[in-house]
Amino acid sequence: MIFTIYVLYIVIGITFNVTVGVKLLQMSLGMPTEYRGHTIGLLGNFNQNKTDDFRARGSTESLASNITEKEIFKQFGQTCKYTCQMYICIYVIKIL
């Protein structure tokens, strides 16, 4: 079974899609260009500098480029947790 979660943050114009399939997880993000250089987080910094995308929340330094996926998950991914209680979210789930 494949399903897609689509989140739209209406006020700020950001869309986020997650599609889950068999051994597959795809994510995409749509963001207005005026946010370029003003964002940080799980999907990078949106500043066109790939060397600083893995910067843990609250840190000023990026992770080394030669670390393992497991280390990225622990040292970076886990610091980017959010809950819907932190934001106003609208969810539309399509089951294909």
N, C-alpha and C positions, 0 to 999 in steps of 0.2 A: 504494500500500500504506500502511496506517495501522498503527502499533504503539504500544503503551503500555509504559513502564517504571514499575514500582511498587517503591518502596523503603520498607521498614519498619524503623525503628530501635526495636526491641522494648523495650529497657531504658528509654528516655526517652519512649516513646509518640508519636513523630512519624512521620507518613507523608508521602511525597513522590511525586507522580505526574507523569510527562512523557508526553504523547501527541504523536507526530510524524505529520503527514499531509502532503498535497500543499500546499505553500506555507503550512504552518500548524505552529506549535509551541505547545502548551498546557501550562501547568504549574499544579499545585495543591499546597498544603501543608496538612496537618492538624497542629495543635499544641495541647496542653493549655493552658488559660487561665492556669495558674500561671506560664507563661513570659512572659506579657505584661510588657513593660518590662525584660526581661532578655536580649533577643536583638538581634543586629544581623546584617546580611548581605545577600545578593543579593535576597531578597524583602522587604526592609524591616526595620524595627526592632520591629514588633509592639507599638507603644506608642500607637497611634491618632493619631499626629502625622505626616501625609503630607509635611510640609515637610522632614523629616530622614531620609527613606528612602534617598536616594542618598549615603551616607557611605562613602567608600572605607575598606577595611580598614587599620587603623593610623592613621586620621585622626580628628580631633575635629570637623571641619567638613563640612557637606553640600555637594554640588555645587549650582550655581545651577539654578533651575527652568527657565531658558530655553535650556539647552544642547541640542545635537543628539543623536540616537540614537547616532551614531558616537562622539561625545565621552563619552556615558554608558558605552558599551561599553569604551572605552579607559581612562577615568579611574575607573570604578567596577566594571564587570563583570569586568575582568581581575584586579582585586585580590581577587575572591571565589573564586578557583579552589581546589578541594579535590580530593584523590585518595582513593580507597577505602582506601588504605594508612593514611590518617589515622584511619579509623573502621572499626568492624565493620559490614559492609553485607550485607543479604540482598536479592537481586534476583529478581523474578519478572517475566518478559517474556511478554506476551500479544500474539500476532499476529492481527489481525482480518482 
